Amino acid sequence: MQEIEFHTPTDSLDFPDFSDLTRQMLQRMGEQPDREGLLQTPKRFSHAISFLTSGYQRDVHEVAGNAIFNEPSSDLVLVKNIEFFSLCEHHILPFFGQAHVAYIPNGKIIGLSKIPRIVDIFARRLQIQERLTREIAEAINELIEPKGVAVLLEASHLCMMMRGVEKQQSTTITKKWIGDFRVKENYRNEILNLMRT
């Protein structure tokens, strides 16, 4: 049988090969890795897990690149409904949802497309939602030193839906406030209203 090649957007990065481990896992489940339907599964899984954890190979400063600009505006910037997928570090099961990221400039702005890329850098790692929220906020804060940063994540966790309590409709909301958003309640209320409309 001809070997199939798989390509992902992360092929240029240097990833370990999980194929042998996947074969062992399939065998321990009681499966036969050499049957037709599973022949390419170890390679597919290796590429999939490498893509889903590619954030370890990415650097925030490199991704931001030359997309940080001097700008005197101090008006709120909000990018909301950023879809993300991540893997829970406790069970290596997916959690997914939307991120809402806002900041108040303090002489610098960042290219809008860089904000979802920053979300992906941290989402594509083994994560917990609380840390993911904090890391996104701290990265924006470090890159452009704004007057304030607000990050809100809403997510569904398959580790709660497929196993354990098996609750299908539950969602988890986490927030991180930095700077003006932390100390000014009216700023928090404004951003919460905007994020949820």
Buried (B, 14 or more C-beta within 10 A) or exposed (E): EEEEEEEBEBEEEEBEEBBEBBBEBBEEEEBEBEEEEBBBBBBBBBBBBBBBBBBEBBEBEEBBEEBBEEBEEEEBBBBBEBEBEBBBEEBEBBBBBBBBBBBBBBBBBBEEEBBBBBBBBBBBBBBBBEBBBBBBBBBBBEBBBBBBBBBBBBBBBBBBBEEEEEEEEEEBEBBBBBBBBBEBEEBBEBBBEBBEE
